[in-house]
């Protein structure tokens, strides 16, 4: 657990994107970002490589149009040496060399191509980079929880990992139970017997941490946030906020950013139950003497 904490807190907290684009593409990418991530436009691949090596960039965007004037060895180095940093090829126009350039970038290891010749492409670019930005939120929240729950069992920690790493795909307890490999009724009963809040409460507040993070972007409407988090409709998202937080989505946006919502999650569901959670096992049933060595009583006693 300690190594996990060190790994998490050593990472940068925000997503910066290093780019190699034409001037016209830079302006369009800036407009498309809506402040969702920090763009660092570079004129040389050496600068891009430095951004990645020094962990100042969480993603890289290459212009297909600039491929012919870029040293391919440098692109290959970035893609090969940093496989965890997404490399994206951006196509904004069609030239004579475009098919060959696109194919060559694929041979260099770039697996994501965004076709921005149509408006939908800019939405796709935002979605891809937003997914990377969401991983930053996951890392930050789990880093804090790792400190709060130091010593917790592996399957207890797995529960908290799923709350954030699998969101927004996991939205009901049944899906969570499937991922943990237990029946939903079993999962519910174990939380109940341990006198912990219901798993549904953990899921609900975890989703709202993500909502608070999205609301930090002024360009996002309630409908945008509902869509990103896979609610069935903005109305469904509004009902969820009112049920869980006793306020409207607009009030929620004004009251909570992601940091405040994370603290709310911890104060409601983690810190008051920290001692219980550190010995809690939602998946594996362990005998009481394993959960608490002081309760151990040998079944047989050897006498002389």
C-alpha angles and dihedrals in degrees: 000000000000092000089049091054092048090050092051100045092046090065123090114259101223134053116246120183121209114207142192103197143142116261092254091049091050091058092049094047090049090053092047094050094065088197092298092128139006116261120208110189114205134193097202136042089228088066091048090050090050091051091054096043093050091046093244093125128053095185139017129216121199125193114233087208091060095048095101093059098042123093104247093207090064092049090049090051093053093048096042100043097041108040092157092061108082113236114203129191113213120207115193103155141018118244133166092265096044099101092049093044092050092049092047093051088053090052088053089059103264105139101174120076120179113199103207096172085103125047091249089067093067090053089051091052091051091048093051093049092042088057089055091046090052089058087061090057090048091052094048095048094045091048090058093044091049088060093045093049102037108161096022118147119267095248092047088053089046088059091056093044090055091051090066110016094053097039132148090023094062108064105145135048092245091063091047092050091050091053091049093046098240136108115266090238090053093051092049093048094050092054089046094050091049089052091239127142114272118273088242089065091054091049093048096051093043089057090050091053087061091045090053090051092053092046089060085077109083091207093063119094126200088261091053092052093046090052094048091051092046099242112161091242142344087261091057090051090049092052090050093052092047093048096047103032102024092232141088122266089252091054090045091053091052094046105042136045119178093271093052092044091051089052090049090052091050095046093047103039112013117030098050089050100037096119092048094046092051089062097031122113113187094182112027118054109221127190114256093247089060092049090048116020090196089067093058114125117176114235092219129031123208114223129188 
